[in-house]
Amino acid sequence: MNTSDILLVDDDPDLLRLIGLRLTSAGYRVRTAESGELALAALAVTRPAAVITDLRMPGIDGMQLFEAIHRQHPTLPVIILTAHGTIPDAVSATQRGVFGFLTKPFDSQELLQKVAAALKLSGDDGEVANSSSEWRAGFVTRSPKMEDLLRQARLVADSDASVLIYGESGTGKELLARAIHKASPRAERPFVAVNCGAIPAELLESELFGHARGAFTGAVQAHKGLFQTADTGTLFLDEIGDMPLPLQVKLLRVLQEGEVRPVGSTQSIPVDVRVISATHRDLEAQRAAGLFREDLYYRLNVVSLRLPPLAERREDIPVLATHFLRKLAERYRKPLPTLAPDAMALLIAAPWPGNVRQLLNVLEQATALTTTAVIPGSVVQSALREDASELVPFEEARKSFERDYLVRLLKLTGGNVTQAALMAKRNRTEFYKLLQRHKLEPAMFKEGKG
């Protein structure tokens, strides 16, 4: 039986009841609205699988309603009913993106067939969705914006089109990439993820494409790269905006030719890989500034999906909080805690620069610090303050790490730059530049030794 939600819009209450009964008897869940204005209000609360609307209504008519829906939810199928339908009306409506156009009086079977076709095309065919909903199991949401995004993800999963996911840190870009993979024909094949910003540029090429034995110092044996590991499956390139330009050229060649050449090898190896990439950067601006290749941008950005920050989907905070608390209670073997009303109010109002990842961190702190069954607002306030103090800008965090790392090396070697550079696997010139950048004098560590 189909369990998809249908929003039915008509200013005639008798017709609403009649069509609603027909759809309900076919197994659909039906919500009704007696005007276009009420329909838009209903859509703001919950996104249905399809909309059926009358064309002629006072106020917002069927086509105006469609235009408003299409701007917010471009993949949501809309079927228009009219007693005044003509062929030109139908042609015009379908050219503008309306899924279907039925003239009243219409045959019930024709309506049900049209609805079934719309749901199948939108990726919300009830039977298919029920049997394969595991693909999106990682997403806990009641946000219409997120539901629309997941619907688009389900549609694109069936193809091999490259997908570029935009989203702030902590919004779940890898989770969405995994969901697309799970919903795709490659679901049983490997899913391989790599963060392009977390691997030094000189190692990233070898990591992606592999290397031959003896390709460089330390390459004592051949190494299979991630493209080969992901063969027949999906490769997720996170933070693609951090990839250096010379490597972008090589990546483009792999995507164009469908084969990789390991570093130091003369032989190319064919690979069949679906690429999903992600970034928190503005790639359009990087492209305009010459920091990201235009041809690679268009190759990766066949379909783009934007993950909304948590601040734009605050209606999800209560359901995410409940979900995370349940998981945390299992992990810590504690009774399931609940949030006091003032604690929940604080969570809903918080700015969340770290998004869903930050919410989980705050709740983990609160769970660890609470001994009662109810988490009070004071504990959440404290966790929010502590967590906010930990979220420093990336550049600041990197500088701090670099300085601490260099100090540790110089302490270990008693200020011996040659030995420290060797341990860091950097040449002396580069190592001296790092020391100068952080205003560190090796002599200080020689004096302090012993």
N, C-alpha and C positions, 0 to 999 in steps of 0.2 A: 504494500500500500504506500502511496506517495504521502509524504509529510511536509511538503514544501509550503511556505507561507505565501499567500496571494493577497495583494491589496486591491480591493474592488471599489471603484469610485463612480457614483451615479447620483444625480439629484432626484431620481425617482425611487422612493423607498420600496415600492412594490417590486420593481425590477431588481433592486439590490437584493431583496429577500429571495427572489426566484433564482437569479444567477448564483447567489451564495449557496443555496440548497444544492444546486447541480454540482458545484465545485466541491462542497463538503461531502456529498455522497460519493464523489470520485476519490475521496481520501485527502483532499487538500485542507490546510488550515486557512480560514478566510477571515480577513479583517475588512471592515467597510468604512467608507467615508462618503458623506453626502455632498461634498463640494471639493473643488481643487485645493482650496485653502486648508481644509481639514486633512486632506491627503498629504500635503507637504508637512503639516505638523506631525502626522503619524510617521512619515518617513524619517523625520528628525529623531524619533525615538527608536525605531527598529526598521532595518532594511529588509523588505520582503524579497522573495525569489523572482517575482514578476508583478507587474501592475496591469490591471484591466480598467480602462476608463471610458466613460461616455465622451463623445466629442462635444456635443452642445450642452453647456452648463452655464448658469449665471456666474458672474465673477470670472475666476480662472477657468477657461475652457480646456478641453482635452489636449489640444495641441500646445497651449501655453504650459499646461502641466507637464507634458512630455518634455518641452524645452528646458523647464526648470529641473526635471529629473535628470535629463541627459547631461546637463552641466555638472551636476554633483556626482552622478552615478552612471558613467557612460556605458557600462556593460549591462545595466539593468533593463531587461526586455519589457517593452510597453506595447500592449494590444489595445487598439482603439475601436470602440463600438459606436455606430451611428445609424440613425434612421434616415439620414439624409446623404448617405454615401454615394459617391459617383466615382467612376474610374479615375478622372483627374485628381480627385481628393486622395484616393488610395495611392496613386503613383507618387504624388507630391509627398505624402506622409512617409511612405517607405523609403523614398530617396533621402529624406532628412533623418532617417535612422529608426523610425517606428518599426517594431518587429512585425506587427500584423494589423489588419484592418478588416473588421467584420461588419456587415450591414444587417441591421435589425429588420424584420425578425430573422434570427439565425438558428441554425440547427445545433442542438446541444453537443452532438458528436463532433461537429466541426470546431466548436469552441474548445472542447477538451483536447482535440488533436492539436489545435493551435497552441494551447497552454503547454502541453507535453513537449512540443517541438521547441518552444521558447526556453523551457527549463533545461532541455538537453543541450541546447546551444550555449546557454549561460553557465553550464557546468553544474546545474542544480537539479538535475533529474533525480527525483527522490530515491529511487531504488539504487542508482549508481552512488549517490551521495551517502546513503546509509551503509553501503557495503565498503566504501573507500574513504570514510571520513577520518581515518587514522592519519592521513597525509597532513592534516592541519591540527593534530592533537596538541601540539606545543603552544597553540594560541588560545588564550583565555580572553574573550572579549564580548562586549555587548554594544560596541561602538559601530554605528552605521558606516563610518569612514573606514574602519578596519575590515568590516565585512565586505565592503566594496573592493578593497585592496585584495583580500583573499580570493574573491570571485575572479578578479583579473588574473591573479596568480594561477588559479585552477585552469583558466582558459589557456594561458600561455604554456602551461606544463605539458600539454599534449603535443606541442611542436618542439622542434630543435632550435628555435630562435634564441639568440643570445639575449640575456636579460641583465640590465644594469639597475641595481637597487640603491636608491638614495636614502640616507637616514642618519640621524645623529648617533653618536656613540651610545650604546646601551638600548637601542630601540628594537634589536632582534634581527639584524640583517642576515646573519648566518642561519638563524632559525627559519627565516622565510626562504632562503636558498635551499635548505634541507627539505622544507615542505614542498617546494616546486619539484625537487628531485623525486620525492616519495610519490607525488601524483603523476609522474611522467612514465613513459614506457621504459625508461632506464632504471626504474625503482630498485630492481634486484641487482643492479650493477654497482660499482664503487662510487662513493661520494667522497671527494678529497678536497679539503679546505686548506688554504694558505693565506697568511696575512702578509701582504706585500710590504707593509710598513714596518714589520717587526724583524725582518731579515736583512742584514747588510747587503748593499747593492751587489758587491762582488760575489756574494754567495747565492743570491737569488736566482741568477741565471742557471747555475748548476742544480739548484733545488728544483727549478721548473723543468728544465730540459735534460738533466742528467749530465754526466761527464764520462769520458773514456779513461781507462787506466793510464796514469802518467800525464794526464792533461795539465796538471799543475802540481806544485810541491804539496805532498801530502795525499795526492790521489793515488793511493796504493792499489786500488781496485776500481773497476767500472761501477758507476752508480746510476741506477734507473731513476729518472726524474718524475715529478708529480704528474706530468702529462701522460707518461706511460702507465703510471700507477692507476690513473683515472680512465684508462682506455675502455671504451664502450659505456662509460658512466658520465659523471658530472664533475667538473673542476670548478671550485668556488674561489675566485680571486678577491679576497677582502682588501679594502683600502687600495684599490687599483690606482687612485690618484697619487699615491706615493711612489709609484714605479718610475725609475729613472728613464729619461728619454732614450738612451741607447738600447735599453732592454725592451722598450715599447716597440721599437723597429723589429726586433726578433720575435716578439709575441705576435705582431701583425702578420709576419711571414708564416708562422705556424698556423694561424687561423685561416689564412688565405690558401695555403698549400695542403693543410691536413697532415703535416708530417713534422717531426722534430729532428734536430741534429744535435746530439749531445756535445758539450764543450770538449774540444780536442779530437772529435771524430770526423771522418770524411763521409760517413754513411748517414743517410736520413732514414728515419723510422716512421712509418705511417701510424697515425693515431686517429681514433674516432671518439671525440670528446665534446660534450655540450658544456659551454662556458657560461657561468653566471658570475658577474662581478658586482662589487659594492664599493661605495665611498661615502664619507661624510663631507667631502670637499665639493666645491662648486666647479664641476668639470667644464662647464660652459666658460667660466671665467679663466680657468687654467688653459683651455684651448685657445681662447682669445689672446692670452699672454704668451702663447708659444710653449707652455710647459707640458701640454698634453697633445699628442698627435691627432690631427683632425680625422685622418683615415681610420685610426684605431678607435677613436671615439664613436664613429658611425658603425664600425664593425661590432663593437660591444653593446651599443645602445640601440639594438633593434627594437626592444621593448623596454621601457623604463617604468619602474615601480617606486613610489615614494612612501616610506614608512613614516607615519605621523609621530611626532614626539609625544611623550606621555601627557604633557600639558595640554595637548589638543584632543585628548581622549580621556578626560577626567572621569567620565562615566564608567571607565574600566577599572579605576583604582579600587573600589570596594570588592569587585569580583577577583581581581588580581591579588589583593591583600588576603582574601579568604583562601584562595588557591595556594599562595605561598606559605601561609600559616599552617595549612594542613601538611604540606611537604616538610616544613621545618619541624613540626611536632613529631612526624615519623622519624626524621633524621636524629633528633635529640631524644627520642623515646620519652616525650613528655605528653601530658594531656593536651588536647587541642585548645589553644588559647583563643580568646575573642578580644576584639578591640573595643575599648570604652568609646562612647559617642564622641567625646572631645578628642580622642586619639584619631578616630576616623576623620573627623573634621580637619585636623591638622594635616593628615595625609592628602586629603582631597585638595587642600589649599596650597600645599607646598609647591615650589617652582620646578623641581625635578630636572635639573640640568643633566643628571646622569641617567634619566629615563627609567625604563623598567629594571635595569640592572641595579640602579641606585635604590629603587623601591625595595627590591629583594634584600639588599644589604642593610637598609634601615630596619626592616622587619626581622632580619636575623639578629641584629644587635638587640632589638627590643625583646625578642623571644629569649635570648640568652640572659638578659638582665632582669626579667620578670619572674617572680616566684609564685604569683597568684594566677588564677584562671583568666583574669581580665587584665589586658595590657592598658595601663592608664596613659592619659595624654602627656604627663610629665616625662615618662620614659621615652615616648615617641619624640617629644620635643628635644630631649637630650641626644637621642640617636640621630635626629636630623641635623643638629648643630655639629656633632662630631663628624658625621659623614660629609657635610658641606666643607668642613675644614680639610678633609682629605682630598677633595676634588680640586687639585691645582691644575693650571693650564699645562698642556702637553710639553711645550718648550721648557717651562720652568722645571717640570718633573725630570725631563731628559738632562738638563744642565746639572741638576742636583745629583742624579745618578752618576753622570760622567765624573763630576768632581769627587764624589765619595769613592768611586772605583779607582781613580788615579791616586788618591791619597792612600788607599789600601795597598796598591801596588808598590808605591814608593816606600811605604812603611816596611813591607815585606822584603824589599831589596835594599833597604838602607840608602835609598836615594840613587841607586845605580840605574841610570836611564837605559842603558843597553839591555840589561837583564829585564827591566820592567817592560820595555817595548817588546822583547821576545815573548814574555808571558802574555802580553795583550795581543800578540800576533799582528803587530803594526811595525812599520819601519821607523828608524830613529827620528827621521825628519818629521814624519807625520805625528809621532809621539811628542816631540818637542813643541809642535804647533798646539797640540791639545793642552800641554802644560801651560803654555803662554796664554791660551784662551782663558784658563781658569786661574792665572796668576800664581802658579805653584812653582816654587824654587826647589830643585832637587837637593841643594845644599842644606836646606832646613832639615831634611830627613837624615842626612849624613851626620850632622851634629847631634841629632837627638837619638841616634842609634846606640843601643847597648846601655 
